[in-house]
């Protein structure tokens, strides 16, 4: 089949879906739209000012913690929003205030604040993929308001996001299986909602190269008691990037509606996002032929002049809730998203020659593909008591269908010679063929969880399980699995200190053995990844800390060379300790970040060849520590700084090449004032302030990515 770029005809189709969903009775859906938070010194106010009776609504956006950089609570999928201290997991919810102050334009830039998150693609690449606790999470696996498959693919703009929620570790019970089966963590974006007070904010910004951008954020409420709200975010950006002669164009339109009734609420989100990279891309470098490491090139070097890539996304989601009484609530949501890419979004990599002078062989690829997703969930949650024990119970059913395809065969250019220090223009791949569907997959699940509260809420025990089915219709794969979870929180010294532990599983789709093996046709069930974690959380005034110890065991396939059979005999076992901190350490001094130590051990490899080695690209030591300081005597002015450190990391699974550690320093400043009666905020940031050249991380076995050069970003926001 042939899939063209999303255009007006698909936009009209999505708008029709939205209209049809709005016509559905409120009783059919749940999980209402969360309110926007009140930021310090901001004209915005929370939806709590609207007279709403739906007290059981678990999706109302939690308040910000002191310092305003993270939420006091975060979403735990099935369990709804949970206070950080009461959650038996390591969770963080980064705020839109933090995104604005750091001039962070994508979700990847937000996650750079966490020490347990690293990246397998370059900063500024059109595809942003993550490494959480040493395991891969693709951009396609980010959830939006709790639903997988609906968020923009490849990279996600922050301009329509209120929170970026990060759960570290597997989350099969909490969020279900992600589209690609990632198990390192769960990233969920919470979209902006209409504010209680009118808002008209215009932000203009400039980024290194000559990237200019304008962003409008407008919110109003209407009707009796201001029950109906609307919010629009629009973005236009264009210009050169920090890569020489490369240009980037970003367009976003996002609409949020909500209606707050006496015992029900409805919310609708719709967006269109298009990212176009023109005349270049950051490079990823293969060391497969090398027996030693060479110096990293300048991140400004453009090895791919003439390369273009376009990614386009559209999505719409309706959600709502109905209070059956003061204790029980129906909830649900339904959405559809269309994703399309074409050009050279991947294949921007070269293979070094063995001589070590930077000479390399390159190829370019001409690609096109699509993913169309339909997802929905529905369920009920409520509370009751059995004697002195309190129960918070939730039952939910989830469904996701994804149809995807690409242009085959992939067209590839002839090999050409270049140099990572002194690049030449690449040879472009020939024209591609039309796309055809390759996958039509259903992922369905039924989940049940109960949080039991003992001893006046000093002991919280969460038990649950999810039955999940994976049906790959075009491959004849139809398997299911049950993933349990248990979490315990004990608060022996009051509400500001909690000890916690959890056991939870992750789920990845199994495979049908291919025809090249002796056991061809054998079907493996979904793989179960297992995590055990324990830790302590404490609040000291406005200062919050989490110390966690964890072990994650992820299975994989290996080949028995003696019998030529594919078997489930491989494993990677990651053990680690994390310290996360946030809040106001001192009055006027906000801190955010932490330190992590990881042992990413390969415990089951092909023929035992690499047993005991570290996984490639997963450094043992990482740290992200940032500070934000109000300048005494100058109201509205603040300085900020952040240190990002990544320790030595192996380039390959054989552990024959090791990339050196690197440390990057980021700086920032802002000034909030009133001009002509309008609140105005000026912000300036510089990443990699000392312009360090370094190998940032690993894209695949024997591949390294190049760190971004010094990058400036300045912006001005005015509230009209």
N, C-alpha and C positions, 0 to 999 in steps of 0.2 A: 504494500500500500504506500501511497505517497502522502507525506505529512508536510505541509508548508508552514512557514512562520505564523504564529498566532496573529490574527488580524481582526478586523472589525467584525467579520462573520462569527468568529469564535467569541469575541467580546459580547456580541448580542446574545449568543447562546448561553454564556455564563450569566448574563443579566436575566435571561429568561428563567434559568435555574433558580436564581436568587428570588425572583418574583414568585415562582411556584412555591418555594420553601416558606416565604413569608405568609403564604395563604394557609399554611398548615395550622391546625389548632394548637394553641400554646401547650396544651396538655401532652402533645406528642413529643416534645423536646425538653431539654433541661440544661443545667450548668450555665447560668446567666453570665453576662459580660461583667468582668471586674471593673471596678472604678479606678480612675487615675489617682495617684497619690498626691498629697500636698508636699511640695518641696519647700525647704527653708527659703524664706524671702521670695516666694513665688506667688503670683496672683491666682494660681490654680487651687482648687479645693476638691476634696474627695466627694464621691457620690453619697457619702453618709448624710449630707445635707438634704438630699432628696428623701421624702417620706416613703420609705419602703418597708413592707411588713415581712418580706421573705427572709426572716432571720436565719433560716437553715441553709441559705445559699453559701456553699463552701468555696465558690470561685471568686468572691469579692477579693480584690487585690489587697494583700496585707500592707500594713503601714511600713514606712521605711525605718530602718534601725538608725540609731544616732550616727550622725555623719552623713546620712543621705545617700551612701554609695551602694548599699545592698538593702534588701527587704528584711524585716524582722522575721518573716516566715517565707516559705517557698512551696511551690506545688510538688506534691508527691503522686501525681497521676491519679490513680484510682482512689487514693486516700484524701484528695483535695489538698488545700493549703494547710501546712502544719508549721507551727513555731519551730525555729531552728533548734531550740533546746529540747523540744519534745519529739524530735524526729530521730528514729533509730538508724539514720543514714547521714552521710556527709553531703550537705546540700547548701547551695548559695544561689541567691537571686540578685543579679546585678541590675541596677536601676537606670532609667533613662537619664537621670541627672548625671550619673557617672559617664554615660555615653556622650552626653553633651560636653561635659568638662574635658573629656579626653579627645574630643572631636573624632570619635570612633565611628567609622562609616559602615562597617560590616560586623557581623556576629563574631567572626574570627578575631577582630581587633578587641572586642569586649572580653573574650575568653583568654586573652593574653594576660589578664590579671590573675590567673590561677596557676599555681606551680605544678599542678598535675596534668595540665593541658599543654601539648606541643602540637606542631603542625607538620603534616606530611607533604604539603604543597607550599610554594613560596608565598610570602606576603605580596599581594598585588596580583596573584594569579587569578584567572577567572573562576577556577574551581578551588574551594576552600575545604580541605579535609583535615580532620583532627586526630590526635593521639591522646586518649584519656586513660590514665593509669596503665599506659604502655600498650593499649589496644586501639585499633583503627575504628574511627567513626567517620563515615562519609557525610558530605553536605546534604545528601538526599535523606539522611536519617534524622534530621532535626524536626522535632514536632512543633506544631503551631496550635496554641490553646489546647494542648493535650491530644491532638490528632496527628498521627503520622501521615506523610505523603501530601500534605496540604501547603506547607511552607514553600517559599521559593527554593528552587534547586540551584546547585553550583555555588552561589554566594548569596547572602541574605542581607539586605540593607537594614540599618537600624532606625531609619527615620520614621517608621510606623510601629516601632516596638517600645513597649513600656518596661518590660523586664526580660532578661535572659536568664533562665533558670538552669542550673547545672546540678545534676545528681551524679555522683561519682560511683562507678561500679555498675554491674548488671541491673536491669529493671524489668524483667519479664512479667512479674506479678503486677507491678505498679503501672506500667505503660504498654505492656504487650511486646511482641516481637517487632523490632524495627524492620523496615523494608529489606535491608541488606543483612540483617542479623548481627549488627554491631553490639558488643557487650561491654565496652570500656566505660560507658556512662550514658546518660540521657540528657540531651540538650533540648529545652522547650522554650519557644519564644511566646511571650504574652503580648498581644497587640494593644495599641493605645485605644482607650475608650473615651466617650464624651465626658467632659469635665462638668462640674456643677456650676462653675462660673464661666462666663464667656471668655474665649481665648482666641486671639489672632496674633500669631508669632511668625515673623519672617526672619530666616537665617541665611546669610550669604557667607560663603567660605572660599578659601583659596588653598590649594595643595601644591607641593613641589612639582616642578615642571611648569605647567600653566593650567592646572585643573581648577575651573571655576564652577561653582554650584550654588543654586538657590533652592531653599526649602521653605514651604509654607505649611503651617499647622493651625487649623481653624476648628473651633468647637463651639457649639451652641446647644441650648436646651429649649424645648417648646412645650406648650400645652399646660393644662392644669397641673400644678405642683411640679412643673418642669419634668414630667415623666418621660417625655420623648427626647432623646439626645442624638446628635449627629456630629461626627468629627471627620475631617478630611486632612490627609497629608499628601502633598504633592512635591515632587523633586525633579529638577532638571540640572544635569551636570555634564560638562564636556571640557576637553582639553588634554594636554600632554601629561604623562605620568612621570615618575622618577626614573623609569627605563627610557633611555635615549630614543626620542622620536616616536615612542609609542603613545597612542591616544586612547582615551577611555570616555565612553558616553554612557550615562546612567539616567533612566527615566522611571519614575515611580508615581503611581496614583493609587491611594488607599483610602477606602471609605469604611467608617464604623458607625453603625446605628444601634441604639438600644431603646428598649421600653421597659420601665419599671412599674409593674402593677402592684396591687395590694398583696396578692398571693402568687404572683407569677412574674417572670421576667423573660425578655427576648433580646437576643443580640445578633447582629449580622456584621460580618467582615467580608469585604471584597477588595481585591488588589490586582494591579497589573504592574509588572516589573520587567524592564529590559536592560540588559548590560551588553555593551558592544566594546570589545577590545580590538583596536585597529593598529596594524603595522608593528606588531611585536608582542613579546611575552617574556616573563622571567624564565630562566633556564634551569633545567634539572640535568645533572651530569652523572653519567655512568662510569664507574671505576672497574667494570668487569674485567678489563684487560690489564689493569694496573696492579703492581705489587707494592706500591707506595702511594702516599697521599701527596698532592701538590697544593699550592696556595690557592685560596678561593679568589675568583675574579671579582672585579668591581660589580656591584649589583646594578649599576647603570648600563652595563654592556648589553646591547640588544643583539642577540644571536638570531633573531627571527623577524627581521624587517620584511614586510609583505604578508606576514601571518595575520589573519583576522579570525575572530570568533564572536558569535552572537548567542546569547542565552536569553530566552523569553519565558516568562511565567505569568499565569493568571490563576486566581483562586477565589472561591467564595465559600463561606461557612455560616450556617445558621445554628444558634444554640439557645437554649432556654431552660427554665426550671419552673416547676409547679409545686407549691407547698400543699401537701395533703392535709397536714395539721401542724402543730408546733414541733413535732419530732420527726416527721417523715416527709421526704421530698422525692419527686420524680425528676430525672435530669436526662439530657441527651444533646446530641449535636450531629450535624450532617454537613458534608462538604464535598467539593469537587475542585480539582486543580489540573492544569495543563502545563506541561513543561516541554520545551523544544530547544535544541541546540544545533548549530551548524558551523562549519569552518574548521578551525584547528584548536578547539578547547583543550585537547590533550595531544600528546606527541611532541610537546615543546621540550625536547631533551636531546642530548648528544652523547656519544660514546667516545671516551678518551682513547687515543692511541697509546701504546705501551711506552713510548719514548719519554713521556712526562713533561713535554714542553708546552702543554696546553692544546696541542693539535687534536682534533676530534673528527669523527665521522657523524654526519647528521642526516636525518630524514624528516620529511614533513608528511602529515596525514591529512586527508580531506574527509571530514566526518559529518554526519547528520544523524540525529536521533530524536526520540520523543518518549515521554512517560505521561500517561493520563491516569489519574487517580480518583477513585470515589471512595469515601470513608464515612462511617457513621458509628455512633455509640449511643446506647440508651441504658438506663439503670435506675436504681432506687437506693437511697441512703437514709439512715435514720438512727435513732438512739433509743435504748431501753435499759432497764436494770434487772439484774437477777440477784436479789439480796443486796449486799453492799457493793457488788461489782457493777460498774457502768460499762455499757457496750456502745461502740460506734460501728455500725455495720453498713457495708456497701456491697451491692451486687450489680455487675455491669456486663453487657454484651457488646463486643466490638466487631466491626467488619471493615475490611479494606480490600479493594480490588485495584490492581495496577496492570495496565496494558502498556507495554513498551516495545520499541523496535528501533532499528537503525538501518543506515544504508550499507548494503553488502554487495560485493566484497569491499573491504576498506581499501581505498586508493592510496598508494604510497609513492613518494617521489624516489628517483634514483639516489644512491648515496652521494654525498658531496663532502668536501673537506673544508673544515673551518677551524677556528682557534678560539678558546674561551676567553683569552685575553685580547685578541685582535680579530673579532668576528668578520665574516664575509656574509653577503646576502645568501639566503638559502635557495635551494631549488624547490619550487612549489609542486605539490602532488597534482595529478590530473583530476579532471572532473569526476564527481562521485555519481553513483547510481541512486535511484529512488529508494526511500525507506520501505521496510516491510516489518510487520509485527513478528516479534520473537517470543514474547512472554504474555501470558494472561493468567495472573496469579491472584488467588483469593487467600487472605489471611483472616481467620475468624477466631474468636476466643470468648470464653465465659469465665468471669472472675468473681471470687468471693473473698472478702476480707473482714475481719473483726478486730477492732482495737479495744482491749479490755483495760479498765482503769481500776486499780486497787489502792487501798490505804490513802484515801483522799487525794488521788491523782499523783501520788509519789511513785507509783509503779505503773508503767504502761506496757502492755504486751500486745503486739500486733501479729496476728496469724492469718494466713491467706493462701490461696492457690488459684492458678489460672490454667484452664484447659484450652490448648491452642491447636488449631488445625491449619496446615499449610497445603494448599491445593494448587499445584502448577499445572494448569489445564493442558498446555501445549506440550508438556514433557511427560505426562502421565504420572506425575508425582502427587501423592495424596497421603500425607502422614500427619500424625498428631502427637502431642506430648503434654504432660501435666507438669507445671513448674510451681513448686511451693515456695513460701518465704516465711520467715519469722523474725521479728524485731523486738528488742527489749530495751526499755528506758527506765532507769532507777534514779530518783532524785533524793538522796539521803540527807542532803544539807540545805534543803530549800529549793526554791524555783530557779536559782541562778546557776546551779551546778547539776549536770546529769551525766551518768554513766550509761553507755549504750552498747548494744551488740546486735548483729544481724547475720542471718544466713539467707541468701537469696540466689536465685539462678537466672542466667541469661539464656536465650534461645536463638539459634541460628538454623536456617533451613539445611536439611541434609541434601544428599545428592543421589542421583541414579547413576550407577557405575557405567562408564562409557564402553564403547565397543573394542577399545584397544586392550582391555584387561580380560583375564580369564574368567572373572566373575561378572562379566557384562550383564547389565539388566538388574543386578541387585540394587535394592533401594535402601538407603540409610535413613533412619529416623532423624528428626531435628537434633542438632547437637546441643547438649546442655553444658553451659559454663557455670561453675559454682564459685560463689564468693562467701568467705567468712570475714567478718570485720568486727572490731571492738574499739571503743574510744571513750573520750571524755570531752564534754563541752562545758564552758563556764563563761559567765558574764561578770565583769568587774565594772560596775557602773555602766558607762556607755561603750565598753570595750568587750568584744566577743571573740572567743577562741575555740577552735576544735582541734583535737589531737586524735588521729585515727591510725590504727594498725589493720592491715588487710592482707588477704591472700585470695587470688583469683586463679582458677584452673580452667583453661580453655582447651577442649579437644580439637584434633584436626586429623586429616587423612594422611596416610603414608602408603608407599608401595612395597609389598613383599616381593623382592626381586626374584626369589627362588621359585615362587608360584605365579608371578605376574598378576597378583591380585591387589586391588585397592582395599585398604582396611582402615578402620577407625582406631589407629594405634598411636597417633601423634598427640603431643600436648605441649602447651606453654603455660608455665606457672609463674605468675607475678606476685611477689611479696613486697610490701612497702609500708612506710610510715609517712603521714602527712600532718603538717601543722598549718592551719588556716587562721587568719586573724583579720578583723575588720572593726571599724568604729572609731570613736574618739579616744585615743590613748591619753591625750591631755586636752584641755579646753583650747579649741581652735586648731588642733592638730589631728587630722584624720589619717588612719593607716588602713592599708588593704594589701593582702597578698599572703605569702606563706613560703614554706620550704617543704620539699618532698624528697624522700629517698626510696629508690625502687630497685628490686632485684628481678629483672625480666628474664627468667631462666627458661631455656629450651630443655624440656625434660623427656620428650619423645620425638625423635627426628628420624628421617629416612635412614634405615640401617644403623641407627645410633650414631651416625657420623658426627652430628653436631650436639649430641647430648651434653648438657652441662654448660653450653655456651650461652651468652646473653643474646636476646633478640636484637636484631639490627634497629637502629634509630631510636632506641629507648635508653636515654641517659640515666645513670644511677642517681645523680644529684641534679635537682632543678630548684630554682628559687625565683619568685616574683615578689618584690617588696616595694610598695609605693607609699608616698606620704603626700598630704595636701595640707598646706599651712596658711592660715589667715594672717596677713601682715598686720602687726599691731600698729594702731594709730592711723591706718588707712582703710576705713570701712569699705567692704566690697571687693578688696584686692586679696589675691591668694597666689601662692607659688606651689608648684607640685613637682615631684620627681619620682622616677621608678627605675629600679635595677632589675634586669631580666638576665638570669644566669642559667646556662645549660652545660652540664658536665660532659666529660668525654663520652662518646657513643660509638658503638661499632657500626661500620658501614655495611657489613654483610653478616649472614648467619654463621659463616665459617669463622668469624672473628679473626680475620687476617689483616684487616684494615680498620684503623680507629681514628675517628675525627676528633680534633682537639676541643677542649671546652671553650666556651665563649661567654662574654658578658657584655650586655648592651645597656646604655644609660639613656633614658627618656626624660625630657624636661617639659614643664608647662607653666603657664601663668594665665590669670584671668582678672577681669575687673568689671564689677557690676555697678552701674550708676543709673541716673535718670537724666535723659536728654529730651528737651522740649516736652516734658511731662510724660515721657515714655520710658519704661524700664528697658535698659539696654545692657547687654553683657558682651564684652570682648574677650575672646579666648585665643591663646596661641600655644602650640605644642610642637615639639621637635622630637622625633624618634631617632634612635641611634645617633645621639648628639655628637659623638666623637667620630662618626663616619667609619666605623669598624667594618672590615671585610672579613667574612667568616662563612663557613659551611654551617647552615642553620639546622638541618635535620635530614632524615632519610625518607625518600619517596617510595622506594622499593629496595629489594636486596641488591646491593652494590650501587645504588643511586643516592646522590646527595643534592639537596637544594641550596641555593645561594641566598644569604641574608640580604635584606633590603638595605639600600644606602640611606644616608641621612635624609630624612623626609620632614618637611615643614608643613604645618597646617595652621591656618588662622581663620577665625570666623567672628561674625558679629550678629547677635540676635536682638531683635526689637519686638516688644509687645505693644501692639496698637490698640 
